[in-house]
Each structure stands twice: as C-alpha cells, then as structure tokens.
Amino acid sequence: MLAGVLGGAVFIGAIYLSQWTFFVLFLALTLLGLLEFYRLLSARGFQPNRLIGAVLGVGLYVLGFAVERGDVTSDWLFVLPPVMLLALVAELYRKKEQPFTNVALTLVGVFYIAAPFTLLHVLAFLPDRYSWQIILGVMFLIWSSDTGAYAAGKSFGKNKLFPRISPGKTWEGWVGGVLLSLLVAWILSLYFQDLALEHWLGVAVLVSVFGVLGDLVESMLKRSLDVKDSGTLIPGHGGILDRFDSLILVVPFLVAFLELVR
C-alpha cells in the first residue's frame, strides 16, 4: 500500500513538474519495461538481443521527444527503418540458434513497449508548450476505469468478459469502468482545459475499451510464459508491464484519435 502511494505521488509529481521530469520518468519506464520483457522471454529459453533492443528502444524514445520539442525536424524519423534493420546485422555476430526468432522478439519489445511510451510525447506537446494536463488526465482515466471495473465487478459481476485469459473480469465490471471514466472525463474537462469536453469523453471511451484489452494482452503474455507477474520491481504491485499494460495499448489509439479530431 505504502509503495503504491509513494509511487503514485512521485509519478504525478514528475509529470506535473516539468517536461524534463516527465521525460526522465518515462525514459526509465521504457528501459526497465524493455529489460523486463526480454528477461521474461530469456527465462523461457528465448534469446532476444537485450542490448540492441534497449538501445533501439531508448533511441526511439529520445528521438520522439526531440522531434516533438522541435529540437530536430521530423526528417530524422527516416533514420528509424535502417537503424531497426541493424538488429539483423547484429544477429550475424551472436551465433545463436533461431536467429530470426531472436530478431523478431527483439523488435517486438521495441514495438510493444518503447513505441507507445514514445507516442506519449505526441500527447504531451501542444504546438506551443508542454501539456501535463493531457498526460495526467489519461492516467486519471486509466485509474478510474480500473477502479470502476473492480467495484462494479465485485458488486454485480456475473458474466465473464474473457474467461480464457482473465477469469476475474466481467462485463458488469467493464460497464462500471466505462461509466466512472466518463464521469471523471466530465470533471477533468472543467479543470483540464487543454482538451474540450467532447475530446475528454472520447479519450475516456478509448481508455475504457483499449485499457482492458491492454490488460488482457499482458495476461496472455504471462500465461504463455507461465508467470504470475511480469516482475517484482514494485513491492506488492508486480513489474513495469503489470502496472502499465493498459497505458501501453491505449496510447497509440489516443494519438490517432486526437490527431484526427483536434
């Protein structure tokens, strides 16, 4: 409980304080999340290239931040395809079995973890400034969806949502998460005015749908690897992937939505 409260306070404070504390926070989560993902795979006998994956993921994250801040032009994004393909070249020198499986899993880690955290920069930067409101608002909506789903599921849950992957989730819980998220989105629109009400409501719907799917995807990963938690970094709360599975899947959909409607 204490770890969760302290962690939440540090998390909120880093996002609110400045763009640089936001940058450092999610840079750490990107790197730790990648290493956690590769560790899980390695424990089951797979052989992703941890060093290359970490370098690619961190490089992608830093480049995305620089582009959104305006430090470099978006032309620099063209370096990504050839740099990603260097994972193939690196595999020539590792002399491991199943080299293409290793490359695929290395790049899956970058795509699954580093790319969504990188896309957070698109949400965080308006044309003229850093917007902590949007990032914090998204986090509040994710927490609201989880809280509403838990409370409604405990009180009314009967119909299983996806029993093959997560027996505890119910349709009633999901509806509770949607309703609480919409309520919180309305409250956010009164105080966090970097987005209009209709945009906050749209974000709430996407969070409620794809946040749950993100949790199910991570549960599928853990079941396939036969582990209970992705890690033990956060006492009583599991690992990075356990804590941020919803955010990881939600962010790309939020970016697409807001870029199209704003």
Summary of the structure (lengths in Angstrom):
residues: 262
radius of gyration: 18.9
end to end distance: 38.5
largest distance: 58.1
contacts: 864
relative contact order: 0.12
helix: 77%
strand: 5%
